[in-house]
Amino acid sequence: MAGTFVSHGWIALAITILGLLFAFYALAKGLQWLGEKGMAKRSKIAPPDRHAAKSTLFILWTLLPPTWLYCEHIFLYRAFGKSNCFDSFAHAQWIVATGWLATLVALAFVYFGREILGKD
């Protein structure tokens, strides 16, 4: 996406990299918490309550990426975008939005899968 901007494209690139790092962190924490729950079940002890942390990460992941996509489209691209690259920019945003939704669904099932399926 940095190639679609006349200047300040590094902002979009930096935010995208931070978003990817946050996605990996959120998924890694979810898998860690699943492991904790499994170990607690095998040890016959009560698992730690991670509902607040799961909810916080899930809410952040639900709100921050679409907010960034909106701000990037409305403020950053309109001010610094190359007019002949709008189709590439729009396609890149579509790809990012699709990845965000897929990650959101994965997080929902990793964090709250047992509750969703009614097994908890």
Number of C-alpha atoms within 10 A of each C-alpha: 18 15 14 20 22 13 15 14 17 13 15 19 14 12 14 17 12 12 17 14 12 15 18 13 13 21 19 13 18 23 15 12 19 15 12 14 18 13 14 14 12 9 10 9 10 10 15 10 10 12 10 9 13 20 14 11 19 17 12 13 20 16 10 12 18 15 11 15 18 13 13 18 17 11 12 18 21 14 14 14 23 15 13 9 13 16 11 13 21 13 12 14 17 13 12 16 15 12 13 19 16 12 18 18 12 15 23 17 15 19 25 18 14 11 11 11 9 8 7 8
